[in-house]
Amino acid sequence: GFSGPRFVMSLNPEDPAQNKGFMVLNVKDETDISATVLRLDEQIEHDFPNVSARVKKMFLGPSDSSTIKIQVKGPDKDIIYKKAQQIMAVLHNVPSTLDIRTDWENLITKIDVQIDQHRAKRSGLTSEEIAQALDAYFSGSKITEFREGDNIIPVVLRAEQAERQSLDRLRTLNIYSNKTGQTVPLFQVANLAPYNQFSIIHHEDLFRTISIQARNTEMAAEDLKLIIDEQIQALAADLPINHHIEYDGVIKESRAAQKALGASMPIVLGLILILLVAQFNSFRQAAVITLTIPLSFIGAVLGLFIMQAPFGFMVTLGLYSLAGIIINNAIVLIDRIKIETASGKSDYQAVVDACLTRLRPIAMTTITTVMGLLPLIIGKDPLFYGMANVIAFGLGIGTILTLAVVPALYCGFYRITDNQAKQV
């Protein structure tokens, strides 16, 4: 019944229910968690076919990057539930996709007691008496109290569990009539009609909302969206007015975070350009430094591809940090060129000597930074793995390109050639 405490902020416990349970397993350090999760899934499905279990690894951050969440909203509950089933069918067709479910859960069967008022009146029964008898049968009715010392214990009369789960026993339930003083079987005054009903109906922004969740063991939610988005949009096209489908969860959170960062990006770039121009008193030197920013993205993309790291908010944050580090290398290199030129050397020789002088400090800084990120990469840290790969690969490859491209751009902007050095 209890779904467990929220002992970490990233955990969203299920609502308490008598048919649900929650368990945390602590494994040894050398355990392959991914393989263990798959093995537990298979064992529970094999040994307990009537249990719907989900085994997943604990994650850090606001949402699990491997879990995709799609919402269908609208006023008509039947339409959005049917559309949710179609979305689940789309997810079932994607390999390695597990734990496909909705937060409305499965339909439950209820019994509609349809009272025949004419027969009930002839038997001396009222609707209230029938309702009270059914309530006592299932929920229990307090008939007396038992006193034990200072404690008062209520005595409740209720049918046994086996009888409460038997439809035949319910049909023969005897209902007492206060008017005639006799009991009448339920089936003589009412018909029992089973029907399906939603067990849970969630609302969001005053609209009925059903959420479909699934996780893929081979790709992140962003990558899974690219595969199924065309089919999802096709399903959304035939929805009635005021009904729509939208992505939620990690995709929505990532989009909001990236939008917030992107909104301030032009202001930050403008401030960087102003500071560079003020520092070097030159538009050309500021342009050379700014043009090195795209060099960092080459290594970052290669790092994500080689290490198969998921792209998300932390990766975006890593790209911004990486751009700042690469700019720092270019600033150090150009500042050294100015120092060499001020010492009386020719422009070409100043560029060469500056590169040779700054090669070791820049290389050592890059190596120590990459070495510091290796624990996060080797251990596949659940929160910083993508960001660590972006910074490590982007910094390593970007530094090499910076040492080659910045001198070339500088010479190109200032028209410096080897012939000029020889003439001097």
C-alpha positions in Angstrom: 0.0 0.0 0.0 2.7 2.5 0.9 4.8 3.6 -2.1 7.9 4.5 -0.2 9.5 7.8 1.1 10.9 10.4 -1.2 14.5 9.9 0.0 15.9 11.7 -3.1 14.5 14.6 -5.0 14.5 12.8 -8.3 12.2 10.1 -7.0 8.5 10.5 -7.7 6.6 7.9 -5.6 3.4 6.4 -6.8 0.2 7.3 -5.1 -0.5 4.9 -2.2 -2.7 1.9 -3.1 -3.4 -1.4 -1.6 -2.4 -3.3 -4.8 1.0 -1.5 -5.1 4.4 -2.0 -3.5 7.8 -0.3 -3.6 11.2 -1.8 -3.0 14.8 -0.6 -3.2 17.7 -3.0 -3.9 21.3 -2.1 -3.0 23.8 -4.0 -5.2 27.5 -4.5 -4.9 29.8 -2.0 -6.6 31.0 -4.4 -9.4 27.4 -5.4 -10.3 26.3 -4.7 -13.9 23.1 -2.8 -13.2 21.8 -2.8 -16.7 22.1 -6.6 -17.0 20.6 -7.0 -13.5 17.6 -4.9 -14.4 16.8 -6.9 -17.5 17.3 -10.2 -15.6 15.0 -9.2 -12.8 12.4 -8.1 -15.4 12.4 -11.5 -17.0 12.4 -13.4 -13.7 9.4 -11.5 -12.3 7.5 -11.9 -15.5 8.2 -15.7 -15.5 7.6 -16.4 -11.8 4.8 -14.0 -11.2 2.7 -13.6 -14.3 -0.1 -11.8 -12.5 2.2 -9.1 -11.2 2.9 -6.0 -13.2 6.4 -5.0 -12.1 8.9 -2.3 -13.3 12.5 -2.6 -12.5 14.7 0.4 -13.2 17.9 2.0 -12.1 17.9 5.0 -9.8 18.8 8.2 -11.6 19.9 11.6 -10.7 18.4 14.8 -11.9 14.7 15.9 -12.4 13.9 13.1 -14.9 15.2 9.9 -16.2 16.8 10.6 -19.6 15.8 7.2 -21.0 12.1 7.6 -20.1 9.8 9.2 -22.7 6.5 10.7 -21.6 3.6 11.6 -24.0 0.4 13.2 -22.9 -3.0 13.1 -24.6 -5.4 15.9 -23.4 -9.0 16.6 -24.0 -12.6 16.7 -22.5 -13.7 13.3 -23.9 -12.1 10.5 -21.8 -13.0 7.7 -24.2 -11.3 9.5 -27.1 -8.1 10.2 -25.3 -7.9 6.7 -23.8 -8.3 5.1 -27.3 -5.6 7.4 -28.6 -3.3 6.4 -25.7 -3.7 2.8 -26.7 -2.6 3.6 -30.3 0.4 5.5 -29.0 1.3 2.5 -26.8 1.1 0.3 -30.0 3.6 2.6 -31.7 6.0 2.3 -28.8 5.6 -1.5 -28.7 6.9 -1.5 -32.3 10.2 0.1 -31.3 12.9 -2.5 -30.3 14.2 -2.4 -26.8 11.3 -0.4 -25.5 10.1 -1.5 -22.1 7.7 -0.6 -19.3 5.1 0.9 -21.7 2.1 2.0 -19.6 -0.4 4.8 -18.9 -1.1 6.5 -15.6 -4.8 5.7 -16.0 -3.8 2.0 -15.6 -6.1 -0.8 -16.8 -9.9 -0.6 -16.9 -11.6 -2.2 -14.0 -14.9 -4.1 -14.0 -17.7 -3.0 -11.8 -21.2 -4.3 -11.1 -24.1 -2.0 -11.8 -27.0 -3.0 -9.5 -30.1 -2.1 -11.6 -33.1 -2.1 -9.2 -36.5 -2.9 -10.6 -38.6 -0.5 -8.6 -41.9 -2.4 -9.3 -40.6 -5.7 -8.0 -38.9 -3.9 -5.1 -42.1 -2.3 -4.0 -44.1 -5.5 -4.3 -41.4 -7.1 -2.0 -41.6 -4.2 0.5 -38.0 -3.0 -0.2 -36.7 0.5 -0.9 -33.6 1.6 -2.7 -32.1 2.8 0.5 -32.5 -0.6 2.2 -30.8 -2.3 -0.8 -27.9 0.2 -0.7 -27.4 -0.2 3.0 -27.4 -4.0 2.6 -24.8 -3.8 -0.1 -22.7 -1.4 1.9 -22.7 -3.7 4.9 -21.9 -6.7 2.7 -18.8 -5.1 1.1 -17.6 -2.4 3.6 -19.1 -3.6 6.8 -21.6 -2.3 9.2 -21.0 -1.5 12.9 -23.4 -3.5 15.0 -22.1 -3.1 18.5 -19.0 -2.2 20.5 -16.7 -4.3 22.7 -15.1 -2.6 25.8 -11.7 -3.8 26.9 -10.5 -1.7 29.8 -10.4 1.9 28.5 -10.4 0.8 24.9 -13.6 0.6 22.9 -13.4 -1.8 19.9 -16.1 -1.6 17.3 -17.7 -4.9 16.1 -18.3 -4.8 12.4 -20.4 -7.3 10.4 -19.1 -7.9 6.9 -19.1 -10.8 4.4 -16.0 -12.9 4.1 -13.5 -12.1 1.4 -14.4 -15.2 -0.7 -18.0 -14.2 -0.6 -17.3 -10.6 -1.5 -15.5 -11.8 -4.6 -18.2 -14.2 -5.7 -20.8 -12.8 -8.2 -23.2 -15.8 -7.5 -23.0 -15.1 -3.8 -23.8 -11.5 -4.4 -26.9 -12.4 -6.5 -28.3 -14.4 -3.6 -27.6 -11.8 -0.9 -30.6 -11.6 1.4 -32.0 -8.1 2.0 -34.1 -7.4 5.0 -37.3 -5.4 4.6 -38.3 -3.2 7.5 -41.9 -3.1 6.1 -42.6 -6.9 5.9 -40.0 -8.1 8.3 -38.8 -10.7 5.8 -35.6 -11.1 3.6 -35.6 -11.1 -0.1 -32.8 -12.3 -2.4 -31.2 -9.5 -4.4 -31.7 -11.2 -7.8 -35.5 -11.0 -7.3 -35.5 -7.2 -7.2 -32.5 -6.2 -9.2 -30.4 -7.2 -12.2 -26.6 -7.2 -12.0 -24.9 -5.8 -15.1 -21.0 -5.7 -15.3 -19.3 -2.8 -17.0 -15.8 -1.4 -17.5 -14.7 1.8 -15.9 -11.5 3.8 -15.6 -9.7 3.2 -12.4 -8.0 6.6 -12.3 -8.7 9.8 -14.3 -6.0 12.5 -14.1 -6.5 16.1 -14.9 -4.1 18.8 -15.9 -5.0 22.5 -16.6 -8.7 21.5 -16.1 -8.4 18.9 -19.0 -8.6 15.2 -18.6 -5.0 14.1 -19.2 -3.6 10.6 -19.8 0.2 10.1 -19.8 2.0 7.3 -21.6 5.4 6.4 -20.4 8.1 4.1 -21.8 11.8 3.6 -21.6 14.3 2.3 -24.1 17.4 0.5 -23.0 19.4 1.5 -26.1 18.6 5.2 -26.6 17.6 8.4 -24.8 14.1 9.8 -24.8 15.2 12.6 -27.3 16.5 9.9 -29.7 13.3 7.9 -29.3 11.2 10.9 -30.1 12.9 11.3 -33.5 11.9 7.7 -34.4 8.3 7.9 -33.4 7.5 11.6 -33.9 6.1 11.2 -37.4 3.7 8.5 -36.3 2.7 10.6 -33.2 1.9 13.6 -35.3 -0.2 11.4 -37.7 -2.2 10.2 -34.7 -2.7 13.8 -33.5 -4.0 14.9 -36.9 -7.4 13.2 -36.6 -8.1 14.3 -33.0 -11.3 16.4 -32.5 -11.2 20.0 -31.5 -9.8 20.7 -28.0 -7.9 17.4 -28.0 -4.2 17.3 -28.6 -1.0 15.3 -28.0 2.2 16.8 -26.4 5.5 15.6 -25.1 6.2 15.8 -21.4 8.8 14.7 -18.9 12.5 14.9 -19.8 11.8 16.2 -23.3 9.7 19.1 -22.0 12.1 19.9 -19.2 15.1 19.8 -21.6 13.3 22.1 -24.1 12.5 24.6 -21.3 16.0 24.6 -20.0 17.6 25.0 -23.4 15.1 27.8 -24.2 16.1 29.6 -21.0 19.8 29.3 -21.8 19.2 30.3 -25.5 17.3 33.4 -24.5 20.4 34.8 -22.7 22.9 33.6 -25.3 22.9 36.7 -27.5 23.4 38.9 -24.5 26.4 36.8 -23.3 28.0 36.7 -26.8 27.6 40.5 -27.1 29.3 41.0 -23.7 32.1 38.7 -24.7 32.7 40.6 -27.9 32.7 43.9 -26.0 35.2 42.6 -23.5 37.5 41.2 -26.2 37.4 44.4 -28.2 38.1 46.4 -25.0 40.9 44.1 -24.0 42.8 43.9 -27.3 41.6 47.3 -28.8 41.1 45.5 -32.1 38.1 44.1 -33.9 40.2 41.7 -35.9 41.7 40.0 -32.9 38.3 39.8 -31.3 37.0 38.2 -34.5 39.9 35.6 -34.5 39.0 34.6 -30.9 35.3 34.4 -31.6 35.8 32.2 -34.7 37.5 29.5 -32.5 34.2 28.7 -30.7 32.8 26.3 -33.5 36.1 24.3 -33.2 35.0 23.0 -29.9 31.8 21.6 -31.2 33.7 19.2 -33.6 35.2 17.3 -30.8 32.0 17.5 -28.7 29.9 15.8 -31.5 32.6 13.1 -31.9 32.6 12.5 -28.2 28.9 12.0 -28.0 28.9 9.7 -31.0 31.9 7.6 -29.9 30.8 7.2 -26.3 27.0 6.9 -27.1 26.2 9.5 -24.5 22.7 10.9 -24.4 22.1 14.5 -25.4 20.3 16.6 -22.8 20.4 19.7 -20.7 23.7 18.8 -19.0 25.3 18.3 -22.4 24.1 21.8 -23.5 25.6 23.2 -20.3 28.8 21.4 -21.1 28.9 23.0 -24.6 28.7 26.5 -23.2 31.4 25.7 -20.7 33.6 24.3 -23.4 33.2 27.4 -25.6 34.6 29.5 -22.7 37.6 27.2 -22.3 38.4 27.3 -26.0 38.1 31.1 -26.0 40.5 31.2 -23.1 43.2 29.3 -25.1 42.8 31.6 -28.0 43.1 34.7 -25.7 46.3 33.3 -24.2 47.8 32.6 -27.6 47.0 36.0 -29.1 48.1 37.8 -26.0 51.5 36.0 -26.4 51.7 37.1 -30.0 51.3 40.7 -28.9 54.1 40.3 -26.3 56.4 38.8 -28.9 55.6 41.6 -31.4 56.3 44.2 -28.8 59.7 42.7 -28.1 60.8 43.7 -31.6 60.3 40.5 -33.5 58.7 40.4 -37.0 55.0 39.6 -37.2 55.6 36.1 -38.7 58.3 35.2 -36.2 56.2 36.5 -33.4 53.3 34.1 -34.4 55.7 31.2 -34.6 57.5 31.9 -31.3 54.1 32.5 -29.5 52.8 29.1 -30.6 56.0 27.4 -29.5 55.9 29.2 -26.1 52.3 28.5 -25.3 52.1 25.0 -26.7 53.2 23.3 -23.4 51.1 25.4 -21.0 48.0 25.0 -23.1 48.6 21.2 -23.7 49.2 20.6 -20.0 46.1 22.5 -19.0 44.1 20.4 -21.5 45.6 17.1 -20.4 45.0 17.8 -16.7 41.4 18.9 -17.4 40.7 15.7 -19.4 42.3 13.5 -16.7 40.1 15.1 -14.1 37.0 14.2 -16.2 38.0 10.6 -16.7 36.4 9.3 -13.5 33.1 10.6 -14.6 33.5 9.0 -18.1 34.9 5.6 -17.0 32.3 5.3 -14.2 29.5 6.5 -16.5 28.2 8.9 -14.0 24.4 9.1 -14.4 24.2 12.9 -14.3 27.5 14.1 -15.7 28.5 11.4 -18.2 27.3 13.3 -21.2 28.7 16.6 -20.1 32.1 15.0 -19.2 32.4 13.5 -22.7 31.5 16.8 -24.4 34.1 18.7 -22.4 36.9 16.1 -22.6 36.6 15.3 -26.4 35.7 18.9 -27.3 38.7 20.3 -25.3 41.1 17.7 -26.6 40.3 18.0 -30.3 39.4 21.7 -30.0 42.8 22.5 -28.4 44.6 20.9 -31.3 42.5 22.7 -33.8 43.0 26.0 -31.9 46.8 25.7 -32.0 46.6 25.3 -35.8 43.6 27.5 -36.7 44.3 30.6 -34.5 47.7 31.3 -36.0 46.4 30.8 -39.5 43.4 33.1 -38.9 45.7 35.7 -37.3 48.1 35.6 -40.3 45.1 35.8 -42.7 43.5 38.8 -41.0 46.8 40.7 -40.7 48.2 39.5 -44.1 51.3 38.0 -42.5 53.4 35.8 -44.7 56.7 34.0 -44.5 58.1 36.3 -47.2 57.6 39.3 -45.1 59.7 37.6 -42.4 62.5 36.9 -44.8 62.5 40.5 -46.1 62.9 41.8 -42.6 
